[in-house]
Amino acid sequence: MLFGLDGVEVGLIVVFLCLFGGIMTGFPVAFAIGGAGVISFGIIAALDNAGLLIHAAIDTGSADYASLLAEGITRESISIFRYPDLPRVEEHLFPGGWEQALDRNLGFIVNRMNERVIAGQSIETLLAVLMFVMMGITLERSKIANDLLTTMARVFGPLPGGLAVSIVIVGAFLAASTGIVGATVVTMGLLALPTMLRNNYSPELATGVIAASGTLGQIIPPSIVIVLLGTLAGDLYSIGQESRAIAAGCRDALTYLGQPAVLSVGTLFQAALLPGVFLAFLYGAYAFGYALLNPSKAPAVISEGGTGEVVTRNEALTWFLGVPVALILAIVLAGQAGLVGSQSVFISSYSEAGDTADLRTTVSDTCRAAMIDLHGQEAWDAAVAQQAAIDASGGAEQSHARSDEEMATARSDALSNIAPIGTGVAVLFLLLSLVLATARGIMPSADPRPLIIGGLGVVAAFVTDIVAIGPNTTPGTTFLILAIPFAVTMYGVVEGMKRLATNDLLRVVFPPLVLIVAVLGSILGGITNPTPAAALGAGGAIMLAAYRKLTEDNKSGKVILWASLSIVVMILFGINFDLRVTRSDVAVQDWIAYLITLAAYHFALFGLLYGCWVLLKGKVLTPIVRETAKVTSMVFTILIGSQLLNLVVISFGGEHYIQAFLRSFDEEWVVFLLVMGILFLLGFVLDFLEIIYIVIPIVGPVIYGGTMDPKWVTIMIAVNLQTSFLTPPFGFALFYLRGVAPASVTTGHIYRGVIPFVLIQVLGLAILWWFPDIVTIVPDLLPNN
């Protein structure tokens, strides 16, 4: 053995040194990773061919090994770490020679590239990375971030530490639109740091809050880290739980767990929302508290300009808080009382399948014991009782074609449960009501009659829905019946939007906020998956940037506004009409709706192309496309290089060796803390892309193959990486900020300023550790996709 080390251990050391050396050379990391894989394989192959690398493997033919198997211990649980006294057999690192390993690796590389980069299941999700990057860069290059920062400074500046709080808020906005740490830190450093220093803010607080707010892009959806982690975590969780089920003696994970071992990117977005907002709140609370204790280092700042008409406290509480809360509570209570709900009477021609037991009970004795240990005796007894009742009634009812009598009964039951007011109508007019209420609060001295007329339109819409719209009313007829109340409501809403536009805060915050809510809402609500939502975000960002460019040049942006309205029209008509014109019998109203929707689609497409032309003419689109291509190319190149490096580790048994070491610990939480510590240290020298694609595939089958919730595991990893990128002396965010900070700000200022936020991150990790419901509560409440 070389230096008394096992051959696998020497191979792992060689791979690490080649990777570290490649990164230190200054070559682009994406190419350094692939090069490290090729060079390390060559070195390991040469050492093994010279007979210097010997692997002391467990002798699987020994009596001691057979006795362990006879005791019921699975092969996966037997390792040199747990049973160091087992007989060994010495063998070459590549038993068939390096030529065979190379030939096998080439086949693996082709299959892995096809699976994960070219045509695999994860490629559609990876496309979301490109469009989320484009969305963020577009908002950054169109100076929307500058407008946000200026406006927030006017709102929060008069408060102690107000500039710092405004930076946290804007940082959260940018995180929700970019998901790129470097872009957010650099943007905030260029825009906010000089302003804070001019207003006598402490350099430590200024740099600390900027660096910390920039890292929120790691966790706040739509985070690229979450997207990339999700593409791996879903597969790792499925593989890990299948291995766990087989080790427990069950045939598959569905039998053992009682539910599918599935984890999607949309679910991870839901899980990341509350922790991200929580960390942003902790940042803002620290900045405010620091200003109260050190008022000279974070003074209040009065900015020139205003945000609109002066509003008294009572008026603000009434129209910005009281009325909106009352409206929302009214709709929620109406839904609980059955007054608002679905009005669909669609009846499937097939019956639903009968209920099945919560757990499968026809399993082996070994699996039964494992399932009782996992779920508890009470859950197992309940499942046995459920299965016995199902068997006594003739077995689980299978789905079958309904007879005319069954259809009539099902239709009668559906009609009896119809709510007087449809959910869609309630939500639409609730949103319009909130616009009216907010507009009243913005300009309380203006004539209230247009807003009152709009409010009467809302009331008329609800009354009309109750009186004139029944469960058998066609969507087209419903649309026509509600046209008049909708028009009356829109009369007030149009006037309300004009008043809202006079408020700088709403004028600047509302457009990007609507875009972010549309993107995240469609994902978190289970309406669509991240890729179409990312396309919506990229297109919306282009149109938003084009509108800002037109107004900046004193040109009309009506084309962009009408194109945005066309998208709303498409959504409304798509919901209320059947646009499948290829069916045999198409109603006239559906044909009219189809033609209107088609016209709206083409105008929306024209608006998007017009927006691209505006940005191209204004010399904004070219750098956006160039930067998007650069970042996306980096992501996919690192993906390819990391797969190559991973396959090198797999070829000589390094992956199995590391996993066996981790499985040798009896306590699962010890393994997880060990992995978290390693990831934290690696975050000093590797970017999140390298960590996700190199390290996570190796340790993932272990940490995702236990009892811990996979959503919680993934979010903890993301927050841990966020902490690592913020920690001196090697945090990536600190280097990004150092590159744009003025000469008066020293590296010491940055390090001292960021330490309190690192402690906040550690506190946040501890809170998530002790209260995992912070991560799981949102996915439990919202539909998963």
Sequence and secondary structure as in RCSB ss.txt:
>XXXX:A:sequence
MLFGLDGVEVGLIVVFLCLFGGIMTGFPVAFAIGGAGVISFGIIAALDNAGLLIHAAIDTGSADYASLLAEGITR
ESISIFRYPDLPRVEEHLFPGGWEQALDRNLGFIVNRMNERVIAGQSIETLLAVLMFVMMGITLERSKIANDLLT
TMARVFGPLPGGLAVSIVIVGAFLAASTGIVGATVVTMGLLALPTMLRNNYSPELATGVIAASGTLGQIIPPSIV
IVLLGTLAGDLYSIGQESRAIAAGCRDALTYLGQPAVLSVGTLFQAALLPGVFLAFLYGAYAFGYALLNPSKAPA
VISEGGTGEVVTRNEALTWFLGVPVALILAIVLAGQAGLVGSQSVFISSYSEAGDTADLRTTVSDTCRAAMIDLH
GQEAWDAAVAQQAAIDASGGAEQSHARSDEEMATARSDALSNIAPIGTGVAVLFLLLSLVLATARGIMPSADPRP
LIIGGLGVVAAFVTDIVAIGPNTTPGTTFLILAIPFAVTMYGVVEGMKRLATNDLLRVVFPPLVLIVAVLGSILG
GITNPTPAAALGAGGAIMLAAYRKLTEDNKSGKVILWASLSIVVMILFGINFDLRVTRSDVAVQDWIAYLITLAA
YHFALFGLLYGCWVLLKGKVLTPIVRETAKVTSMVFTILIGSQLLNLVVISFGGEHYIQAFLRSFDEEWVVFLLV
MGILFLLGFVLDFLEIIYIVIPIVGPVIYGGTMDPKWVTIMIAVNLQTSFLTPPFGFALFYLRGVAPASVTTGHI
YRGVIPFVLIQVLGLAILWWFPDIVTIVPDLLPNN
>XXXX:A:secstr
 GGG  HHHHHHHHHHHHHHHHHHTTS HHHHHHHHHHHHHHHHHHHHHTT  EEEEE TTSHHHHHHHHTT  G
GG  TTT TTS EEEEESSTT HHHHHHHHHHHHHHHHIIIIISSTTHHHHHHHHHHHHHHHHHHHTTHHHHHHH
HHHHHHTTSTTHHHHHHHHHHHHHHHHT  HHHHHHHHHHHHHHHHHHTT  HHHHHHHHHHHHGGGGTSSS HH
HHHHHHHHHHHHHHHHHHHHHHTT S HHHHHSS     HHHHHHHHHHHHHHHHHHHHHHHHHHHHH TTTS  
   SS SSS   HHHHIIIIIIHHHHHHHHHHHHHHTTSEE       SB       SS     HHHHHHHHHHH
 HHHHHHHHHHHHHHHHTTS     B  HHHHHHHHHHHHHT  SEEHHHHHHHHHHHHHHHHHHHH TTS  HH
HHHHHHHHHHHHHHHHHH  TT  HHHHHHHTHHHHHHHHHHHHHHHHHHHT HHHHHHHHHHHHHHHHHHHHHT
TSS HHHHHHHHHHHHHHHHHHHHHHHTT   HHHHHHHHHHHHHHHHHHHS   TTSS   HHHHHHHHHHHHH
HHHHHHHHHHHHHHHHHTT HHHHHHHHHHHHHHHHHHHHHHHHHHHHHHHTTHHHHHHHHHHT S HHHHHHHH
HHHHHHHTTTS HHHIIIIIHHHHHHHHTSSSS HHHHHHHHHHHHHHHTTSTTT HHHHHHHHHS TTS HHHH
HHHHHHHHHHHHHHHHHHHH THHHHHHHHHS   
